[in-house]
């Protein structure tokens, strides 16, 4: 199985090619630039390095969110377009799961991926390695960082916070988790498309036409509109309400 993996769900953009369980090439870019400009050239570059032709691909694996609304949308759109045009399999994997998989396999410890969601909120989830297999303990969620800190405070066991955005809430988590926090090497705080490819290699393919991102919350513009129109209910006609 020849896999192209794509993760543009946050500032870090990562693409990789994997042949069965063998990583062929991976590119990680951590520069504040528009992923819509960087993504296709990056894919073209790694395909050229591997000397692969598009028709040789058998599966596209994409980080489906949550994360940056625009970033998630770019990655999913490109993945769907390639899967459809090449008539190959498409698989989506949680962006948080990909980051959590970077965690060290320390007995009884928790892997907690963190993406900042602004306004004091975060995207996060709770994972744990059991018998060398990453297991989801709590589903991915959009939650106030303060509330999540209180939840983590009740956990019994070491806690591995993963992701650059953990630094935005360092004081909060240190106050709640204290000595339970485990400091990991910097390299483990970046999502890797190679990990994404591994996570997506054994999943059942999605329906390309029905596949959608998992944002976990409304886009900021939509949220602002909803707050300005509290009488609006989902299912109502937008034109009628306006």
N, C-alpha and C positions, 0 to 999 in steps of 0.2 A: 504494500500500500504506500503510495507516494502522497504525502500530505503537505499542503501549504497552510501555515498557521498565521493568523493576523490578529494583533491586539493594538487597537488605537483608542481604547476606552479611557485613557488618561493622558497626561503630558508625555509619559514615556511611550514611544511607539516601538513595537517589536514585531518582526516577521521572521519566519523560519521555514526551512524545508526539512522534512524527515522521511526517510525511506524505511518502512517497518519500524524497528526500534532504534534505528541509527540516525543521529543528527547529522545532516549534510552541511547546512550553513544556517547561521542565525545573525540577524542584525538588530541592534538595539540603539535607539536614538532618544536622548533625553535633552532635547532642545525645544524651546518654546516657539514652534512654528506650526503652521496649519497642516494638519495631517492630510487634508485633501490634496495638498501640493506634494507632500513627501511620500505618500503611501505607494502609488503605482510605480514611481521610479525605484523605490526600495524593492518592490516585488520583482520588477524587471531585472534589477541588479543581481539579486540572489539567484534568480533563475539562470541568468547568464553565467554566474560563478559556478553553479552546479552543472551547467551544460544540460539543463532540462528544457523540454518543450512543453508548452501549456497542455497539449493533448496527452502528455504522460501523467499528469496529475490524476489521482483517483478520489481525493477528498479535500475539501476546504474546511478548516476548523477556525472559528472566529470567537473572540471574547464578546459575549452578547450583552455585557453590562452587569451591574450598574457602573456609573462613572460619569464622565463628561457627556452631556447630552449630545453635543455635536460630534465628539470623538467616537462615541458608540455608534451613532448613526452612520458615520463615514465608513467605519470598519464593516458593519453589517451590510451596508449597501454594496460595497465592493465585493464582499464575500458572496452575496446572493447573485450579483451580476455574473461573477466568474463561474459559480456553480451552475447557473442556468445556461450560460453560453457554451460551456464545456460539457454540459450534461453529466456532471459528476456529483458526488455526495456532498452534503452540507451538514455540519454539526456545530452547535453553539454550546459554549461552556461559560459558566459564571465568571466574570472578571475577578470577583473576590476569591473564588475557589482557586483560580490560577495563582494568585498571590499567596493564599494560605498554604498551597502545596510547597512553597519555598521554605516552610518552617522545618526546624530540626526535629528529628524523630526522638524526642525526649519523653520517657515514660510518664504518663499521666499529665502531660502538659497540654495547653490549649494554644491553637494557632488562630490568631485574631487579626484578619486583614482590615486595614483602615483606609478609606478614601474620604477626603473632606467633601462635605456637601453644602458648605456655606451656612451662614446664620446659626452657627453653633451646632450644626447637625453633621452626621457622618453616615456613610454607607459602611456596613460591617456585617460580620457573620461569625459563627463559632464553629471551629473545626478541630479535629483531634486525630492523631495517628494511632490506629489500633491494629496491631499485628502487621505493621509496615504499610497499612492502607489508610489513606486519608478519608475520614468519615465526617459528615456534616452533623453537628450537634444541635445547632440552632440555625434556622433558615436565614438567608440574607435579608437585611432590613435597612430602612432609612430611619434613623433615630437620633434624638438629641445626644450629643457626646456626654453630657453630664449624666443622663439617665443610663447610658451604656456603661459608664464608669462605675456607677452604683451596682449594676448587675455583675460586672466582672469582680467587684469587691467580694461577692459572696462565693465565688468559685474556690474550690479546694484544689490547688495544684499550680505549677508554674504557668505563666502566661507569656506567650510570644506575640508581641505586637509587630505587625508587618506592614510596610508601606511608608513611603516618605512622608505622607500626610499625618502620620502618628505624631510627628514633631510639632505640629500645630497645636496639639492637645497634650503635650508632654506633662505639664504640671498637673492637669486634671487626672491623668491616668496614674501618675506617680503617687498622688495623694490617696487614690483609692486602692491601688494594687501593691504599692510599696515594694517589699522584698520579693514578691511573687513574680515581678517582671524580669524577663530574660533579655539581655542585650544581644542582638544578632549582628553578624557582619553586614556592612553596607550593601554588598552585592545582593543580599537576600531580600532587600526591600524594593527591588524592581521586578515588574512582571516579565517573564521570559516566554517568548512564543514557543520555545522548545518544550517547556512545561505544558503550555496550552495544547500543543500537538499530542503530547503523551496522554493528557487527560481526555482528549477528544478522540483518540484512536480506537477506543473500545465502545464508544457510545453508538446508539442507533441513529442513522441519518434522519434529518428533519425534512419536512415538506418545504421545498425552496419557496414556493409561492405563499405559504402561510407563516413562514418563519418571521418572528418579530423580536426586536431588542427587549431587554428587561431593564427599564429605567428605574423602577421602584418608586419613582415620584414624578409629578408633573414637571414639564420644562418650566424654567423660571418665569418666562413670559406668560405661560398659561396659568401658573400659580398666582401671579400678580393679578391677572384678569379675574380669576375665581374669587380672590380676596376682595376685589372691587365690586363684585356682583354676588353677594352672599345668597341671594334668592335663586341663583341658578342651580339647577339640578341636572346631573348627567342624564342624558336621554332627551332633554329639552332641546328644542331647536334654537340654534345660535342666532339665526336671523330673527326669529320671533322675539327672543329676549332683547336683542339689540334694538 
